[in-house]
């Protein structure tokens, strides 16, 4: 049962990412789901302009993370694996 719940959670995470993606693509960037940790932290990779933009951390925390937690309260945080915090 636990594995099925985890798969459902990952499906919901990807759904939120797909809703956010058009806004990032419009600015020359993109986002890709990488992993959901045991602690319910979502790991993503920012691509294109988002990978090099100085505002990426703000976009990630104020935009992506807030939208993710609002849609899926079980999620604790969103972290980009390719950004230095």
N, C-alpha and C positions, 0 to 999 in steps of 0.2 A: 504493500500500500504506500509506503514511504516513497519508493521510487516513482510511482505513478503521480504522486503529489508534486514531486520535484520536476518531473517532465511537464506537468501542467503549469507550474510556476515559470519554467523556462519558456514555455509557449507564450505565456502572458508577458514576460519580459520582452521577448522578440516583437510582440504586437505593439508594445509601447515604443520600442526603438523604431519600428516601421512607421509609426505616426509622427515621430520627431524627425526622421530622416529627410523629408522634403525640405525642411527649413535649413538644414545643414547643407544639403546639396545645392540649394539656391545661392549659398555663399561660397560654393566651390569645395565644400568638405563632405565628409560622410562619417558614419559610425557603424561599427560592426560588433555584434555580441561575441564575446570570447569564452566566458566561463561564469558560472554561478557557484560561489563558494558555499561551504557547509554553514557558514554564518549568515547566508543570504546577502552577501555583497556581490554586486554585479560588476564583472570586469568587462570592459569594452576597449576597442582600439579606435582611436580617432584617426581619420584618413584625410588625404588631400589638404586643403587649406586649414582644416581643423587641427591637423597634426603640428603645424608650425605657427599658428596664430597666437599672439600674445594674450588673447582673451579666451583661449581654450579652457583654462581651468574654471573661469567664471561661467562659460557656456555649459561646461560639464556639471558644475555644482548647482548653479542657479537655474539652469534650464533642464538638462537631462535628468539629473538626480531628483529634483523637486517633482518633475512630472512623473517619474518612475515611482517614487514613494507615495505620491497622491493616488496613483492608479493601483499600486500594489503595496499596501501598508506593511507586508511582511519583509520587504526589501529594506536593508539597513543603510546601504550606500551604493554609489556608482563610482567606480575607479577606472581611470584610463591606464592601461598597462604600458602605454608608450609616452607618458608625460612625466616629467620630473616635477614633483609638488613642491 
